[in-house]
């Protein structure tokens, strides 16, 4: 597998672009289009939040066909909690794009992100779509990635290539996400495209597997959005031999999809609202994988733990308390905790001032590793998270203004 420079981002058979259409109050880009020059296999993963945006409702039904050609994504307006009008506007968006691109509305998928409770400004959407369609380019991915951002500081992109079935296959993706990140099957918005020849059913299985290994193992603030989705399109432009179940080629494709998904997931955490630390948190020695992940996620999403990391305070008591409240089988008298290379807790007991000093040095780094060993079994899980700073509160206190 080759990891490519995102500055030369291009996937055969696909075009993209992003513009400012007037949805956002500032002049930042707010409308993106991704277009396949032929019918593509499509798979999707969507939020499990019971409150779902119009785009999620429509796409959940549409993706059952396993086919599509276009993704229209806007930022600045979530079009969630907007009732029948919101659904009508989402359908109209697909129809407008279909008309501009000469495809059927069923081939157009819709994504939105932004403020909940506001309707899409449809005249601006219509004008923006027409403009963006005229600008579509094989090299328009940076513009598209910028157009789906909300509180993100930078666009998120990843691209890899691999020799599969005798052909060079490309897998690439863009994503947005910074706050309201605690995925439950997906994360804010993520669009992955590939020129691989792969069936929709196989693409769905591969996407679900990649999601579990990446996006479902990150958290910024413990909040799951109404608009979370991942859409993946495979247009077959590479001309490789169709991927077969349990084949070596399928495993190579899965590895490519995993690599792109994990890269984007980690970029989201690194860009967490107000984040100053990127934290890899591993729980070892759990009774089973479910308990390992539950314990790791309980610590990773704890506001008290996250603020301690921001303050560079090796307050391991907060970690221990979160473990005890996680609902997993654990015993503090058997639990070890490492911050960086410092074993700060052994069998539930503090290891002294020297360990505290070593841990304090580790907490001053931008990237921090935390290892928790429960000594209850052989299962492990890794979660990626960030700290919680004053800036997080500032951003979310004034989000609508």
Steps between C-alpha positions, in 0.01 A plus 500: 500500500622849412390802701478792259546872549155656546616805302478287184161357593326338202290186448426370147141554394419751774476879509436734792474866595396728783375861502352770720130511413380732776380245755767608749498855633869541422666452161620147567414212266175324588395279209685197359429261214659160431417348162574164337505489121330159510266308727674400822439247774403690815508410869415714800517505877279737697445641847310299758375818663119465512478858376606483136548778246303495175808396303556198725137391466511524120843341457421209732221402263685586179819308582305173501523511120879477529537745211568869442714764330485826694544638852381853580616626840437834666637649820351772716151345519426150632144486365414296810180536703343676202202272444329441166650815350852380580435168326349679201804729479740205513309328219496824302877531543545156343267593215684828432836322492360221283375754249833681487701180458265304276445212742198360683412647845539150648871516408553810716580476872460799731705596807469800730678630809461810712235658720204279592148633452562723199366443149725486197503826301378334181554791256864517611528121478367499143734777385793346684448155351487641147822694562683208661402259221663732250823493700528124559859383462708188552716713730218668694526296817662767716215737418243231579670415830497867601133538409380237747684653798321671790717564806787300346833680483625310196360269228550126542614283210664161450595300191673164438570274204551126467544243225180297506383252240776602263409869508593808704207571732457832680307553824456856626283692741413837647336565835385774731468489874632692797230515764189291573715194442413172669419270209231239517551325164647805329640848555396848390550482122737273309505425129725225365540423131684226314543390141497134605263248344307372802139400555276717718448218750874443536561876525244522779669226702841657447376846601335370816822321595711812441256714699527270801880520490516876463210742538328297770819520707527878529340758726543874542217594732271199537228649276347309206361722224166490321679513164785248531568302185762330291432448130729289283486480119686246284474573127714218355712729283816309596379197305633248748365148523186510716589441863405156624403409855788391726751571222846652539388793283204569728732503802723751321198719421383477861844610619483804270152592625613451860803724447295787354229472767748490788698793362185713472376393845829601662501831312157573648629440853811711440270781386265461798347832600759682707716188531865531601571128551452188287455198727525131420338305781535122516328267745662158538414196703122527476276194510377550142524756216167660589610573855840619380339757270242604759769565758721688253212715376387581853841648579543664160173694517526603866499880528700478821768285339513718190535824697779343705686422178452861390644618831788251463403358838573129552184462706466123461223488757263634236596214268441245774163652588388488135601134477305420812192669355532341154295191580780254421647236725807658663681509833709805590735273698598330172504806273815660356506842329774640277530859378759494226769262624433587865329227699310737724273236659576137583235274648288803579769689690697816415864442408649809657635842405752373245221337298293820535785708360549265206127503427494880519769517231295266278191720543684802366528335158250559221442123466445286809465125549296360788503127580266341753543133590205348688664157539162331459545327166667524159280746308609853405363811328644832387313831491625832364391818673618850590506732798231757582612861523356843573471548123252212471261686728550826307430336164183326615369786711486719188437237228179649360628857507 
